[in-house]
Amino acid sequence: SWGERQVKDIIRELFQDQAKAMILDEDPKPEKQNPKPSKAPTMQDLWEKYETEVLSDKERTRPRTYKTYDKLWRNPLRRLIGKLHCDRWTKEDSKKLFARFKHLSGIYSNTATTLVANLFALAVEEGFIGEAPKLLRRKTKSGPKAPAHNEGDLDLLLKAAREMGAMNGEPLELMVLLGVDAGLRPGEVAGLRWRDIDWAANQRIIENQRPHQMPESEDYPVKYDLCGRITMTARLRVALEAVKEKMGTHRKFVFYSSKTKRPMHTDIVWDRITRVHLRAGMPPKAGHWLRHCAASRVAHHPQASLSDAQGLLRHKHISTTDLYVSQLRGTDQSRRAAAILDSINDDETGNELATTGNTRQNERLDLN
């Protein structure tokens, strides 16, 4: 009786085992193989190495570039690819990276792509991977830049700077003049010290800048170590003398923030120039724009040449100055061509025109 009660269970187990064997014989499923753990570093590890060896080196990386890359990595790149091993990168990862910045500007997207490409270049250099993967980039189209400020625009800009400077106690008019009459970079404006002004020679010595917030006692050489002396214009000297008389020269730098009472740096100068443009009713422009305006004003004067603008901007190569000027006012060839066409039009206007009617002044020859 016990055996009879166990028959059903025994038969069920036998048929279940047989059914499983038949299924395995007909449609064998491969066993899942666990991937071998990667010995290559993660993207987070590469970032830490890149930050230590490259970004922290002031001679190889500009502070603004370090700041931009650091923001990009902290959000959103670290969350997106931080835990991924560099040798496990696939095309799908490239598509995800491209899609993450699709709704943002092309420049911002390509900057993030450049940062990831730099990390892969470091991985190739260290021998972690053999070849860097191909990353997708956005296609950007840069339109023509706006024309440089004319005299009317500069008058409005200087008026707005005087008004804002009187309100917050900062010499903003002098800041604008250092850009349009001296061609200084924003960091060089912030780094101008009273001892850099040679009153007897009517010159300013350009050898220091403040690209980021730093101790007041610390000095920082100008870009590419291109020091030089720039002669002051009459209105720039008057503005400097007025600031000297009002604020004195007991402090080291010319420009201090009215809020923090600390010396300014590049970001603060950019902010002040942008706000002055908005107060003047103009489109917002960054601090470096005034340097472009200085180059354009000098290079397109009838008595000046491109080399004069190069001396003002202290460029190593004249091709860099030509790029500044041609983007703002057009090339020299186009302006000469327009002058030639004007002279041709004047000559043609003085000639006797053909008589009205159907008759021709000179019959066309039949060359057939």
JOQUIRA-V267413 format. One record per backbone hydrogen bond with DSSP energy under -1.0 kcal/mol. NH is the residue of the N-H (numbers start at 1). CO is the residue of the C=O. E is the energy in kcal/mol with one decimal. If there is no record, write none. Layout:
BEGIN
{{NH | CO | E} {NH | CO | E}}
END
This chain:
BEGIN
{{5 | 1 | -1.6} {6 | 2 | -1.2} {10 | 6 | -2.5} {11 | 7 | -2.9} {12 | 8 | -2.4} {13 | 9 | -2.1} {14 | 10 | -2.2} {15 | 11 | -2.6} {16 | 12 | -2.1} {17 | 13 | -2.1} {18 | 14 | -2.2} {19 | 15 | -2.7} {20 | 16 | -2.2} {21 | 17 | -1.9} {22 | 18 | -2.2} {23 | 19 | -2.2} {24 | 20 | -2.1} {25 | 21 | -2.0} {26 | 22 | -2.2} {27 | 23 | -2.7} {43 | 84 | -2.0} {44 | 82 | -2.0} {46 | 42 | -2.2} {47 | 43 | -2.3} {48 | 44 | -2.1} {49 | 45 | -2.0} {50 | 46 | -2.8} {51 | 47 | -3.0} {52 | 48 | -1.8} {53 | 49 | -2.5} {54 | 50 | -2.2} {55 | 50 | -1.8} {56 | 51 | -1.6} {57 | 54 | -1.1} {60 | 57 | -1.1} {61 | 57 | -2.0} {66 | 62 | -2.2} {67 | 63 | -2.4} {68 | 64 | -2.3} {69 | 65 | -2.7} {70 | 66 | -2.4} {71 | 67 | -1.9} {72 | 68 | -2.2} {73 | 69 | -2.4} {74 | 70 | -2.2} {75 | 71 | -1.9} {77 | 72 | -2.1} {78 | 73 | -2.5} {80 | 76 | -1.7} {81 | 77 | -3.0} {82 | 78 | -1.4} {84 | 81 | -1.2} {86 | 41 | -2.2} {88 | 85 | -1.6} {94 | 90 | -1.5} {95 | 91 | -2.1} {96 | 92 | -2.2} {97 | 93 | -2.3} {98 | 94 | -2.2} {99 | 95 | -2.6} {100 | 96 | -1.7} {102 | 99 | -1.1} {104 | 101 | -1.2} {109 | 105 | -2.1} {110 | 106 | -2.6} {111 | 107 | -1.9} {112 | 108 | -1.8} {113 | 109 | -2.0} {114 | 110 | -2.4} {115 | 111 | -1.9} {116 | 112 | -2.0} {117 | 113 | -2.5} {118 | 114 | -2.1} {119 | 115 | -1.7} {120 | 116 | -2.1} {121 | 117 | -2.3} {122 | 118 | -1.9} {123 | 119 | -1.9} {124 | 120 | -2.3} {125 | 121 | -2.2} {126 | 122 | -2.1} {128 | 123 | -2.3} {154 | 150 | -2.3} {155 | 151 | -2.1} {156 | 152 | -1.9} {157 | 153 | -2.4} {158 | 154 | -2.8} {159 | 155 | -2.1} {160 | 156 | -2.3} {161 | 157 | -2.1} {162 | 158 | -2.2} {163 | 159 | -2.1} {164 | 160 | -2.5} {165 | 161 | -2.6} {166 | 162 | -1.9} {167 | 163 | -1.3} {168 | 164 | -2.3} {169 | 165 | -1.5} {172 | 170 | -2.4} {175 | 171 | -1.4} {176 | 172 | -2.2} {177 | 173 | -2.2} {178 | 174 | -2.1} {180 | 176 | -2.4} {181 | 177 | -2.5} {184 | 178 | -2.1} {189 | 185 | -2.3} {190 | 186 | -2.2} {191 | 187 | -1.6} {192 | 189 | -1.2} {194 | 252 | -1.9} {196 | 193 | -1.5} {197 | 194 | -1.4} {198 | 203 | -2.8} {203 | 198 | -2.1} {204 | 230 | -2.3} {205 | 196 | -3.5} {206 | 228 | -3.3} {209 | 220 | -2.3} {210 | 187 | -1.8} {218 | 215 | -1.3} {225 | 222 | -2.3} {226 | 223 | -1.7} {227 | 225 | -1.5} {228 | 206 | -1.3} {230 | 204 | -2.4} {232 | 202 | -2.3} {237 | 233 | -2.2} {238 | 234 | -2.1} {239 | 235 | -2.0} {240 | 236 | -2.2} {241 | 237 | -2.6} {242 | 238 | -2.1} {243 | 239 | -2.0} {244 | 240 | -2.4} {245 | 241 | -2.3} {246 | 242 | -1.9} {247 | 243 | -2.9} {248 | 244 | -1.4} {254 | 192 | -2.2} {257 | 262 | -2.9} {261 | 257 | -1.7} {264 | 255 | -1.6} {266 | 210 | -1.5} {269 | 265 | -2.0} {270 | 266 | -2.5} {271 | 267 | -2.1} {272 | 268 | -2.5} {273 | 269 | -2.4} {274 | 270 | -2.2} {275 | 271 | -2.2} {276 | 272 | -2.1} {277 | 273 | -2.0} {278 | 274 | -1.9} {279 | 275 | -2.1} {280 | 276 | -1.8} {281 | 278 | -1.2} {282 | 277 | -2.8} {289 | 286 | -1.4} {292 | 288 | -1.3} {293 | 289 | -2.0} {294 | 290 | -2.0} {295 | 291 | -1.9} {296 | 292 | -2.3} {297 | 293 | -2.5} {298 | 294 | -1.8} {299 | 295 | -2.5} {300 | 296 | -1.6} {301 | 298 | -1.4} {304 | 301 | -1.8} {309 | 305 | -1.2} {310 | 306 | -1.8} {311 | 307 | -2.1} {312 | 308 | -1.6} {313 | 309 | -2.3} {314 | 310 | -1.5} {315 | 310 | -1.3} {322 | 318 | -2.3} {323 | 319 | -1.8} {324 | 320 | -1.8} {325 | 321 | -2.3} {326 | 322 | -2.8} {327 | 323 | -1.4} {329 | 325 | -2.5} {330 | 326 | -1.3} {335 | 331 | -1.6} {336 | 332 | -2.4} {337 | 333 | -2.4} {338 | 334 | -2.0} {339 | 335 | -1.9} {340 | 336 | -2.2} {341 | 337 | -2.3} {342 | 338 | -2.1} {343 | 339 | -2.1} {344 | 340 | -2.4} {345 | 341 | -2.5} {346 | 342 | -2.0} {347 | 343 | -2.0} {348 | 344 | -2.5} {349 | 345 | -1.9} {350 | 346 | -1.2} {367 | 365 | -1.0}}
END
